Amino acid sequence: MPMNARIASLEQRHAALERQILDEDRRPRPDDTALSRLKLEKLRLKEEMERLRSSRPH
């Protein structure tokens, strides 16, 4: 998979996680464990995107 396509895929997954976090947070009794897991995964994706962007030739 070309790097730009990989980054785009990660960006889509990152956005989907953001929506899931917002949905969970809006619930009357949000699941703190689920929120933590989603936020950790979102952070992992962000770090991966930053790593890929920094390794691209400019």
Gaussian input, Z-matrix of N, CA and C with variables (Angstrom, degrees):
# hf/3-21g

backbone

0 1
 N
 C     1     B1
 C     2     B2     1     A1
 N     3     B3     2     A2     1     D1
 C     4     B4     3     A3     2     D2
 C     5     B5     4     A4     3     D3
 N     6     B6     5     A5     4     D4
 C     7     B7     6     A6     5     D5
 C     8     B8     7     A7     6     D6
 N     9     B9     8     A8     7     D7
 C    10    B10     9     A9     8     D8
 C    11    B11    10    A10     9     D9
 N    12    B12    11    A11    10    D10
 C    13    B13    12    A12    11    D11
 C    14    B14    13    A13    12    D12
 N    15    B15    14    A14    13    D13
 C    16    B16    15    A15    14    D14
 C    17    B17    16    A16    15    D15
 N    18    B18    17    A17    16    D16
 C    19    B19    18    A18    17    D17
 C    20    B20    19    A19    18    D18
 N    21    B21    20    A20    19    D19
 C    22    B22    21    A21    20    D20
 C    23    B23    22    A22    21    D21
 N    24    B24    23    A23    22    D22
 C    25    B25    24    A24    23    D23
 C    26    B26    25    A25    24    D24
 N    27    B27    26    A26    25    D25
 C    28    B28    27    A27    26    D26
 C    29    B29    28    A28    27    D27
 N    30    B30    29    A29    28    D28
 C    31    B31    30    A30    29    D29
 C    32    B32    31    A31    30    D30
 N    33    B33    32    A32    31    D31
 C    34    B34    33    A33    32    D32
 C    35    B35    34    A34    33    D33
 N    36    B36    35    A35    34    D34
 C    37    B37    36    A36    35    D35
 C    38    B38    37    A37    36    D36
 N    39    B39    38    A38    37    D37
 C    40    B40    39    A39    38    D38
 C    41    B41    40    A40    39    D39
 N    42    B42    41    A41    40    D40
 C    43    B43    42    A42    41    D41
 C    44    B44    43    A43    42    D42
 N    45    B45    44    A44    43    D43
 C    46    B46    45    A45    44    D44
 C    47    B47    46    A46    45    D45
 N    48    B48    47    A47    46    D46
 C    49    B49    48    A48    47    D47
 C    50    B50    49    A49    48    D48
 N    51    B51    50    A50    49    D49
 C    52    B52    51    A51    50    D50
 C    53    B53    52    A52    51    D51
 N    54    B54    53    A53    52    D52
 C    55    B55    54    A54    53    D53
 C    56    B56    55    A55    54    D54
 N    57    B57    56    A56    55    D55
 C    58    B58    57    A57    56    D56
 C    59    B59    58    A58    57    D57
 N    60    B60    59    A59    58    D58
 C    61    B61    60    A60    59    D59
 C    62    B62    61    A61    60    D60
 N    63    B63    62    A62    61    D61
 C    64    B64    63    A63    62    D62
 C    65    B65    64    A64    63    D63
 N    66    B66    65    A65    64    D64
 C    67    B67    66    A66    65    D65
 C    68    B68    67    A67    66    D66
 N    69    B69    68    A68    67    D67
 C    70    B70    69    A69    68    D68
 C    71    B71    70    A70    69    D69
 N    72    B72    71    A71    70    D70
 C    73    B73    72    A72    71    D71
 C    74    B74    73    A73    72    D72
 N    75    B75    74    A74    73    D73
 C    76    B76    75    A75    74    D74
 C    77    B77    76    A76    75    D75
 N    78    B78    77    A77    76    D76
 C    79    B79    78    A78    77    D77
 C    80    B80    79    A79    78    D78
 N    81    B81    80    A80    79    D79
 C    82    B82    81    A81    80    D80
 C    83    B83    82    A82    81    D81
 N    84    B84    83    A83    82    D82
 C    85    B85    84    A84    83    D83
 C    86    B86    85    A85    84    D84
 N    87    B87    86    A86    85    D85
 C    88    B88    87    A87    86    D86
 C    89    B89    88    A88    87    D87
 N    90    B90    89    A89    88    D88
 C    91    B91    90    A90    89    D89
 C    92    B92    91    A91    90    D90
 N    93    B93    92    A92    91    D91
 C    94    B94    93    A93    92    D92
 C    95    B95    94    A94    93    D93
 N    96    B96    95    A95    94    D94
 C    97    B97    96    A96    95    D95
 C    98    B98    97    A97    96    D96
 N    99    B99    98    A98    97    D97
 C   100   B100    99    A99    98    D98
 C   101   B101   100   A100    99    D99
 N   102   B102   101   A101   100   D100
 C   103   B103   102   A102   101   D101
 C   104   B104   103   A103   102   D102
 N   105   B105   104   A104   103   D103
 C   106   B106   105   A105   104   D104
 C   107   B107   106   A106   105   D105
 N   108   B108   107   A107   106   D106
 C   109   B109   108   A108   107   D107
 C   110   B110   109   A109   108   D108
 N   111   B111   110   A110   109   D109
 C   112   B112   111   A111   110   D110
 C   113   B113   112   A112   111   D111
 N   114   B114   113   A113   112   D112
 C   115   B115   114   A114   113   D113
 C   116   B116   115   A115   114   D114
 N   117   B117   116   A116   115   D115
 C   118   B118   117   A117   116   D116
 C   119   B119   118   A118   117   D117
 N   120   B120   119   A119   118   D118
 C   121   B121   120   A120   119   D119
 C   122   B122   121   A121   120   D120
 N   123   B123   122   A122   121   D121
 C   124   B124   123   A123   122   D122
 C   125   B125   124   A124   123   D123
 N   126   B126   125   A125   124   D124
 C   127   B127   126   A126   125   D125
 C   128   B128   127   A127   126   D126
 N   129   B129   128   A128   127   D127
 C   130   B130   129   A129   128   D128
 C   131   B131   130   A130   129   D129
 N   132   B132   131   A131   130   D130
 C   133   B133   132   A132   131   D131
 C   134   B134   133   A133   132   D132
 N   135   B135   134   A134   133   D133
 C   136   B136   135   A135   134   D134
 C   137   B137   136   A136   135   D135
 N   138   B138   137   A137   136   D136
 C   139   B139   138   A138   137   D137
 C   140   B140   139   A139   138   D138
 N   141   B141   140   A140   139   D139
 C   142   B142   141   A141   140   D140
 C   143   B143   142   A142   141   D141
 N   144   B144   143   A143   142   D142
 C   145   B145   144   A144   143   D143
 C   146   B146   145   A145   144   D144
 N   147   B147   146   A146   145   D145
 C   148   B148   147   A147   146   D146
 C   149   B149   148   A148   147   D147
 N   150   B150   149   A149   148   D148
 C   151   B151   150   A150   149   D149
 C   152   B152   151   A151   150   D150
 N   153   B153   152   A152   151   D151
 C   154   B154   153   A153   152   D152
 C   155   B155   154   A154   153   D153
 N   156   B156   155   A155   154   D154
 C   157   B157   156   A156   155   D155
 C   158   B158   157   A157   156   D156
 N   159   B159   158   A158   157   D157
 C   160   B160   159   A159   158   D158
 C   161   B161   160   A160   159   D159
 N   162   B162   161   A161   160   D160
 C   163   B163   162   A162   161   D161
 C   164   B164   163   A163   162   D162
 N   165   B165   164   A164   163   D163
 C   166   B166   165   A165   164   D164
 C   167   B167   166   A166   165   D165
 N   168   B168   167   A167   166   D166
 C   169   B169   168   A168   167   D167
 C   170   B170   169   A169   168   D168
 N   171   B171   170   A170   169   D169
 C   172   B172   171   A171   170   D170
 C   173   B173   172   A172   171   D171

   B1=1.4564
   B2=1.5350
   B3=1.3225
   B4=1.4659
   B5=1.5292
   B6=1.3306
   B7=1.4661
   B8=1.5289
   B9=1.3420
   B10=1.4695
   B11=1.5196
   B12=1.3179
   B13=1.4648
   B14=1.5294
   B15=1.3156
   B16=1.4686
   B17=1.5323
   B18=1.3188
   B19=1.4676
   B20=1.5316
   B21=1.3198
   B22=1.4653
   B23=1.5267
   B24=1.3170
   B25=1.4590
   B26=1.5254
   B27=1.3240
   B28=1.4641
   B29=1.5265
   B30=1.3342
   B31=1.4685
   B32=1.5254
   B33=1.3295
   B34=1.4651
   B35=1.5278
   B36=1.3195
   B37=1.4679
   B38=1.5378
   B39=1.3222
   B40=1.4677
   B41=1.5336
   B42=1.3283
   B43=1.4695
   B44=1.5261
   B45=1.3251
   B46=1.4646
   B47=1.5328
   B48=1.3137
   B49=1.4628
   B50=1.5189
   B51=1.3200
   B52=1.4710
   B53=1.5292
   B54=1.3346
   B55=1.4734
   B56=1.5314
   B57=1.3301
   B58=1.4680
   B59=1.5296
   B60=1.3166
   B61=1.4707
   B62=1.5295
   B63=1.3229
   B64=1.4676
   B65=1.5202
   B66=1.3362
   B67=1.4700
   B68=1.5248
   B69=1.3191
   B70=1.4664
   B71=1.5265
   B72=1.3053
   B73=1.4605
   B74=1.5337
   B75=1.3184
   B76=1.4749
   B77=1.5241
   B78=1.3170
   B79=1.4609
   B80=1.5225
   B81=1.3231
   B82=1.4736
   B83=1.5314
   B84=1.3235
   B85=1.4673
   B86=1.5230
   B87=1.3275
   B88=1.4617
   B89=1.5310
   B90=1.3008
   B91=1.4640
   B92=1.5291
   B93=1.3287
   B94=1.4621
   B95=1.5245
   B96=1.3166
   B97=1.4668
   B98=1.5241
   B99=1.3128
   B100=1.4619
   B101=1.5214
   B102=1.3243
   B103=1.4682
   B104=1.5334
   B105=1.2991
   B106=1.4671
   B107=1.5204
   B108=1.3196
   B109=1.4625
   B110=1.5224
   B111=1.3352
   B112=1.4637
   B113=1.5259
   B114=1.3231
   B115=1.4686
   B116=1.5246
   B117=1.3136
   B118=1.4572
   B119=1.5270
   B120=1.3214
   B121=1.4654
   B122=1.5264
   B123=1.3281
   B124=1.4610
   B125=1.5273
   B126=1.3166
   B127=1.4622
   B128=1.5246
   B129=1.3279
   B130=1.4588
   B131=1.5233
   B132=1.3272
   B133=1.4665
   B134=1.5277
   B135=1.3242
   B136=1.4644
   B137=1.5267
   B138=1.3252
   B139=1.4621
   B140=1.5226
   B141=1.3251
   B142=1.4652
   B143=1.5317
   B144=1.3388
   B145=1.4684
   B146=1.5284
   B147=1.3175
   B148=1.4660
   B149=1.5232
   B150=1.3273
   B151=1.4588
   B152=1.5177
   B153=1.3303
   B154=1.4709
   B155=1.5226
   B156=1.3256
   B157=1.4716
   B158=1.5257
   B159=1.3108
   B160=1.4650
   B161=1.5230
   B162=1.3236
   B163=1.4660
   B164=1.5250
   B165=1.3444
   B166=1.4703
   B167=1.5179
   B168=1.3251
   B169=1.4685
   B170=1.5255
   B171=1.3147
   B172=1.4713
   B173=1.4953
   A1=107.41
   A2=117.14
   A3=119.57
   A4=110.33
   A5=114.86
   A6=119.75
   A7=111.94
   A8=117.61
   A9=119.46
   A10=111.19
   A11=116.76
   A12=120.56
   A13=110.19
   A14=116.39
   A15=120.71
   A16=110.25
   A17=116.46
   A18=120.32
   A19=109.95
   A20=117.37
   A21=120.75
   A22=110.76
   A23=116.60
   A24=120.90
   A25=110.72
   A26=116.42
   A27=120.65
   A28=111.26
   A29=117.07
   A30=120.91
   A31=110.85
   A32=116.78
   A33=120.49
   A34=110.54
   A35=115.96
   A36=120.12
   A37=110.26
   A38=117.05
   A39=122.59
   A40=109.67
   A41=116.76
   A42=121.24
   A43=111.14
   A44=116.56
   A45=120.36
   A46=110.25
   A47=116.49
   A48=119.99
   A49=110.98
   A50=117.12
   A51=120.85
   A52=110.05
   A53=116.84
   A54=120.23
   A55=110.80
   A56=116.73
   A57=120.31
   A58=110.39
   A59=116.63
   A60=120.98
   A61=109.74
   A62=116.68
   A63=119.99
   A64=111.47
   A65=116.52
   A66=120.27
   A67=111.26
   A68=116.04
   A69=120.15
   A70=110.36
   A71=116.94
   A72=121.66
   A73=112.16
   A74=116.90
   A75=121.28
   A76=112.79
   A77=116.65
   A78=119.85
   A79=109.85
   A80=117.03
   A81=119.39
   A82=112.85
   A83=117.16
   A84=120.94
   A85=108.26
   A86=117.16
   A87=120.40
   A88=112.02
   A89=115.27
   A90=122.19
   A91=108.01
   A92=116.21
   A93=120.69
   A94=112.21
   A95=116.93
   A96=120.35
   A97=110.22
   A98=116.67
   A99=120.56
   A100=110.70
   A101=116.86
   A102=120.37
   A103=111.30
   A104=116.59
   A105=120.22
   A106=111.04
   A107=116.34
   A108=120.72
   A109=110.90
   A110=117.01
   A111=121.33
   A112=111.28
   A113=116.52
   A114=120.44
   A115=111.14
   A116=117.02
   A117=120.58
   A118=110.75
   A119=116.52
   A120=120.71
   A121=110.76
   A122=116.78
   A123=120.82
   A124=110.68
   A125=116.75
   A126=121.02
   A127=111.00
   A128=117.04
   A129=120.92
   A130=110.98
   A131=116.24
   A132=120.37
   A133=111.08
   A134=116.72
   A135=120.63
   A136=110.40
   A137=116.26
   A138=120.05
   A139=111.78
   A140=116.88
   A141=120.93
   A142=111.01
   A143=116.82
   A144=119.80
   A145=110.65
   A146=116.83
   A147=120.21
   A148=111.08
   A149=116.63
   A150=120.30
   A151=111.12
   A152=116.50
   A153=119.67
   A154=111.49
   A155=116.32
   A156=119.40
   A157=111.80
   A158=116.95
   A159=119.87
   A160=112.70
   A161=117.16
   A162=120.07
   A163=112.04
   A164=117.00
   A165=120.64
   A166=110.48
   A167=116.24
   A168=117.77
   A169=109.78
   A170=117.59
   A171=121.81
   A172=111.54
   D1=127.49
   D2=176.92
   D3=-59.73
   D4=151.53
   D5=-174.50
   D6=-59.78
   D7=-41.61
   D8=-179.97
   D9=-61.85
   D10=-37.94
   D11=178.54
   D12=-67.95
   D13=-38.77
   D14=178.36
   D15=-63.91
   D16=-44.35
   D17=178.80
   D18=-63.38
   D19=-42.88
   D20=179.01
   D21=-61.69
   D22=-40.05
   D23=178.06
   D24=-63.95
   D25=-42.77
   D26=177.84
   D27=-64.87
   D28=-38.23
   D29=178.44
   D30=-63.67
   D31=-39.38
   D32=178.81
   D33=-65.64
   D34=-43.55
   D35=178.90
   D36=-65.35
   D37=-38.70
   D38=178.21
   D39=-61.10
   D40=-45.15
   D41=179.16
   D42=-64.90
   D43=-38.78
   D44=178.81
   D45=-64.87
   D46=-39.93
   D47=177.21
   D48=-64.68
   D49=-39.41
   D50=177.40
   D51=-59.28
   D52=-43.34
   D53=178.18
   D54=-63.77
   D55=-41.33
   D56=179.43
   D57=-64.00
   D58=-40.59
   D59=178.92
   D60=-62.86
   D61=-46.06
   D62=179.28
   D63=-62.65
   D64=-42.62
   D65=178.75
   D66=-61.61
   D67=-45.81
   D68=-179.58
   D69=-64.88
   D70=-40.90
   D71=-177.67
   D72=-67.10
   D73=-25.58
   D74=-179.32
   D75=-82.17
   D76=-13.21
   D77=179.93
   D78=-64.30
   D79=152.24
   D80=178.81
   D81=-57.22
   D82=-38.11
   D83=178.46
   D84=-131.45
   D85=83.05
   D86=-177.88
   D87=-60.25
   D88=145.75
   D89=177.16
   D90=-83.69
   D91=106.25
   D92=-176.45
   D93=-62.52
   D94=-35.03
   D95=178.86
   D96=-66.03
   D97=-44.34
   D98=178.55
   D99=-64.24
   D100=-42.61
   D101=178.38
   D102=-60.64
   D103=-43.43
   D104=178.99
   D105=-62.44
   D106=-43.54
   D107=179.73
   D108=-63.15
   D109=-44.98
   D110=179.80
   D111=-63.43
   D112=-43.11
   D113=-179.36
   D114=-66.40
   D115=-38.13
   D116=178.12
   D117=-64.80
   D118=-43.31
   D119=178.23
   D120=-64.31
   D121=-40.87
   D122=178.26
   D123=-61.71
   D124=-42.89
   D125=177.55
   D126=-63.47
   D127=-41.98
   D128=178.50
   D129=-59.86
   D130=-42.13
   D131=178.42
   D132=-65.31
   D133=-41.97
   D134=179.05
   D135=-60.37
   D136=-44.83
   D137=178.73
   D138=-62.83
   D139=-39.78
   D140=177.81
   D141=-64.31
   D142=-42.28
   D143=177.86
   D144=-62.52
   D145=-43.44
   D146=179.55
   D147=-63.66
   D148=-40.14
   D149=178.46
   D150=-63.38
   D151=-43.66
   D152=179.33
   D153=-66.27
   D154=-41.10
   D155=179.53
   D156=-64.33
   D157=-37.87
   D158=-178.89
   D159=-74.26
   D160=-20.53
   D161=-179.42
   D162=-92.11
   D163=-7.00
   D164=177.84
   D165=-72.49
   D166=143.81
   D167=172.58
   D168=-67.91
   D169=143.09
   D170=-178.19
   D171=-94.18

